[in-house]
Amino acid sequence: MVKRGSYAKGVATKEDLLDAALEVVGRVGYGRSSVREIAEEVGITHAGLMHHFGSKDVLFREVLRKRDEASRARAVEAGIELGTPEHLATTIRANADVPGLVQLYVRLSGEASEEGHAAHAYFAERYSELRELAAQRVRTFQADGKLPAALDAERIATLILAAADGLQLQWLYKRDLDMPDHIDYMLEAMGLVGASATTTEADVN
C-alpha cells in the first residue's frame, strides 16, 4: 500500500497513482470520494490526479486494466493457463475479497456500453479476448472428448462470461452469496472441471 503523502506534488508517476487507486477502490469502492482519496494517498491534489488521466472514467479504466495485468501475471506465475476454468474460478474467488473493485467493474462496464465512453473500447476488447480464450478451452475439451463436439464453443464461452458477470452483480446485492462455490458448481455441472477441483487452486487475482 502506498503511504499517504509519501510523494511530493507532481512527483508521483502514473504507476504510483494506479497502485494507490487499486488499493483505495478495493477498500472503499467506486464513489465520488474515491478520486480525492487516491490523490491524498500519494500527496497530490485532485486536480493533479486529473492532470495525469484527464477524467475519472479514464482513471478507473486504467485501474481495471492494471488489475487485469496483475491477474494475468499471477496466473502465469502460479502455472494456471489463461482462459481455463481454474483461472476463472480463482479470479472470482479473489474478487470476493475486494468488493470495491467488483463494484467498479460492474458499474463501469454498464456505463461504458455507450459508444464514446472512455472505457467502451477497453471492455469491448476485453470481452472479445476472454470469449476467444474460453472458446479455445472449450474446443480443447471437445477434442479430448470431455465435451460434446456438437456444442458451439463460442456460445458456451459467451454464456460462461455472462454467468460470471451476472454472479458478481448479484453478489453486490447479497454479500453472503458464495461466488466461488457457485462458479465451481457451474463448471462441474458443465463437465469443465472435476468435482471440487477448482477449490485447490491458489488465488491469482
C-alpha positions as CSV (number, residue, x, y, z in Angstrom):
1,M,0.0,0.0,0.0
2,V,1.2,3.5,-0.9
3,K,1.7,5.6,2.3
4,R,-0.4,8.7,2.5
5,G,1.5,11.8,1.4
6,S,4.6,9.8,0.5
7,Y,5.2,11.6,-2.8
8,A,5.8,15.3,-3.3
9,K,3.3,17.1,-5.5
10,G,3.9,16.2,-9.2
11,V,6.5,13.5,-8.4
12,A,4.1,10.5,-8.3
13,T,4.1,8.6,-11.6
14,K,1.0,7.1,-13.2
15,E,2.0,3.7,-11.9
16,D,2.2,5.0,-8.4
17,L,-1.2,6.5,-8.8
18,L,-2.7,3.3,-10.2
19,D,-1.2,1.3,-7.4
20,A,-2.8,3.6,-4.9
21,A,-6.1,3.6,-6.8
22,L,-6.2,-0.2,-6.8
23,E,-5.9,-0.2,-3.0
24,V,-8.3,2.6,-2.4
25,V,-11.0,1.4,-4.8
26,G,-10.7,-2.1,-3.5
27,R,-11.2,-0.8,0.0
28,V,-13.8,2.0,-0.4
29,G,-15.5,1.2,-3.7
30,Y,-16.5,3.3,-6.7
31,G,-17.7,6.6,-5.2
32,R,-17.1,10.3,-5.6
33,S,-14.8,10.3,-2.6
34,S,-12.5,7.7,-4.1
35,V,-10.8,10.0,-6.5
36,R,-9.9,12.5,-3.8
37,E,-8.7,9.7,-1.5
38,I,-6.5,8.3,-4.3
39,A,-4.9,11.7,-4.7
40,E,-4.4,12.1,-0.9
41,E,-2.7,8.7,-0.8
42,V,0.1,9.9,-2.9
43,G,0.1,13.5,-1.7
44,I,-1.2,15.3,-4.7
45,T,-4.3,17.4,-5.4
46,H,-7.4,16.2,-7.1
47,A,-6.5,18.5,-10.0
48,G,-3.1,16.9,-10.1
49,L,-4.5,13.5,-10.4
50,M,-6.8,14.5,-13.2
51,H,-3.9,16.1,-15.0
52,H,-2.4,12.6,-15.3
53,F,-5.6,10.9,-16.5
54,G,-7.9,13.6,-17.8
55,S,-11.1,12.2,-16.3
56,K,-12.4,9.9,-13.7
57,D,-13.6,7.4,-16.3
58,V,-10.1,7.2,-17.8
59,L,-8.6,6.7,-14.3
60,F,-10.9,3.9,-13.4
61,R,-10.5,2.3,-16.8
62,E,-6.8,2.2,-16.2
63,V,-7.3,0.8,-12.7
64,L,-9.2,-2.1,-14.2
65,R,-6.6,-2.6,-16.9
66,K,-3.9,-2.7,-14.2
67,R,-6.0,-5.2,-12.3
68,D,-6.2,-7.4,-15.4
69,E,-2.5,-7.3,-15.9
70,A,-1.8,-8.2,-12.3
71,S,-4.3,-11.1,-12.5
72,R,-2.7,-12.5,-15.7
73,A,0.8,-12.2,-14.2
74,R,-0.2,-14.1,-11.1
75,A,-1.9,-16.8,-13.1
76,V,1.2,-17.4,-15.2
77,E,3.4,-17.4,-12.0
78,A,1.1,-19.9,-10.4
79,G,1.1,-22.1,-13.5
80,I,-2.6,-21.6,-14.3
81,E,-3.3,-21.2,-18.0
82,L,-5.3,-18.1,-19.0
83,G,-8.9,-18.8,-20.1
84,T,-9.1,-22.1,-18.2
85,P,-11.9,-22.9,-15.8
86,E,-9.3,-22.8,-13.0
87,H,-8.4,-19.2,-14.0
88,L,-12.0,-18.1,-13.9
89,A,-12.7,-19.8,-10.6
90,T,-9.6,-18.4,-8.8
91,T,-10.3,-14.9,-10.2
92,I,-13.9,-15.0,-8.9
93,R,-12.6,-16.3,-5.6
94,A,-10.1,-13.4,-5.3
95,N,-12.7,-10.8,-6.4
96,A,-14.8,-11.7,-3.4
97,D,-12.0,-10.2,-1.2
98,V,-12.1,-6.8,-3.0
99,P,-15.8,-5.7,-3.2
100,G,-14.8,-2.2,-4.2
101,L,-13.1,-3.4,-7.4
102,V,-16.1,-5.6,-8.2
103,Q,-18.4,-2.6,-7.7
104,L,-16.2,-0.6,-10.0
105,Y,-16.1,-3.3,-12.7
106,V,-19.9,-3.8,-12.6
107,R,-20.8,-0.1,-12.7
108,L,-18.2,1.0,-15.2
109,S,-18.9,-1.9,-17.6
110,G,-22.6,-0.8,-17.7
111,E,-21.8,2.8,-18.2
112,A,-19.2,2.1,-20.9
113,S,-21.7,0.2,-23.0
114,E,-22.4,3.5,-24.7
115,E,-20.1,4.3,-27.6
116,G,-17.9,7.2,-27.0
117,H,-17.4,6.3,-23.3
118,A,-13.7,6.4,-22.3
119,A,-13.9,2.7,-21.3
120,H,-16.0,1.4,-24.2
121,A,-13.1,0.1,-26.3
122,Y,-11.5,-1.4,-23.3
123,F,-14.5,-3.5,-22.4
124,A,-15.2,-4.4,-26.0
125,E,-11.7,-5.7,-26.4
126,R,-11.7,-7.4,-23.0
127,Y,-14.9,-9.4,-23.8
128,S,-13.6,-10.3,-27.2
129,E,-10.3,-11.6,-25.8
130,L,-11.9,-13.5,-23.0
131,R,-14.5,-15.1,-25.3
132,E,-11.8,-16.3,-27.6
133,L,-9.7,-17.7,-24.7
134,A,-12.7,-19.5,-23.3
135,A,-13.8,-20.8,-26.7
136,Q,-10.3,-22.2,-27.3
137,R,-10.5,-24.0,-24.0
138,V,-13.9,-25.5,-24.9
139,R,-12.6,-26.7,-28.2
140,T,-9.7,-28.4,-26.3
141,F,-12.2,-30.2,-24.1
142,Q,-14.2,-31.2,-27.2
143,A,-11.0,-32.5,-28.9
144,D,-10.3,-34.5,-25.7
145,G,-13.8,-36.0,-25.7
146,K,-14.8,-34.2,-22.5
147,L,-17.5,-32.1,-24.1
148,P,-19.8,-33.0,-27.0
149,A,-18.4,-32.0,-30.3
150,A,-21.8,-30.6,-31.4
151,L,-21.6,-27.7,-28.9
152,D,-20.9,-24.2,-30.2
153,A,-17.7,-23.3,-28.4
154,E,-18.2,-19.5,-28.9
155,R,-21.7,-19.6,-27.5
156,I,-20.6,-21.7,-24.5
157,A,-17.8,-19.2,-23.9
158,T,-20.2,-16.2,-24.1
159,L,-22.6,-17.9,-21.6
160,I,-19.7,-18.6,-19.1
161,L,-18.7,-14.9,-19.2
162,A,-22.3,-13.8,-18.8
163,A,-22.7,-16.1,-15.8
164,A,-19.5,-14.8,-14.1
165,D,-20.5,-11.1,-14.6
166,G,-24.1,-11.7,-13.6
167,L,-23.0,-13.5,-10.5
168,Q,-20.8,-10.6,-9.4
169,L,-23.8,-8.2,-9.9
170,Q,-26.0,-10.4,-7.7
171,W,-23.2,-10.6,-5.1
172,L,-23.2,-6.9,-4.7
173,Y,-26.8,-7.1,-3.6
174,K,-26.3,-10.3,-1.5
175,R,-22.9,-10.4,0.1
176,D,-23.4,-13.8,1.7
177,L,-23.7,-15.3,-1.8
178,D,-20.8,-17.7,-2.2
179,M,-19.5,-16.7,-5.6
180,P,-16.6,-19.2,-5.7
181,D,-18.9,-22.1,-4.8
182,H,-21.4,-21.1,-7.5
183,I,-18.7,-20.8,-10.2
184,D,-17.3,-24.2,-9.1
185,Y,-20.7,-25.8,-9.2
186,M,-21.4,-24.4,-12.7
187,L,-18.1,-25.6,-14.1
188,E,-18.6,-29.0,-12.6
189,A,-22.1,-29.2,-13.9
190,M,-20.8,-28.4,-17.4
191,G,-18.1,-31.0,-17.2
192,L,-15.3,-28.5,-17.5
193,V,-13.7,-29.5,-14.2
194,G,-13.7,-32.4,-11.8
195,A,-15.7,-32.3,-8.6
196,S,-14.1,-29.7,-6.2
197,A,-11.0,-29.4,-8.5
198,T,-11.2,-25.7,-8.6
199,T,-11.1,-25.3,-4.8
200,T,-7.5,-26.4,-4.5
201,E,-6.0,-23.7,-6.7
202,A,-4.3,-20.6,-5.2
203,D,-5.9,-17.2,-5.7
204,V,-4.2,-15.4,-8.5
205,N,-6.1,-12.1,-8.9
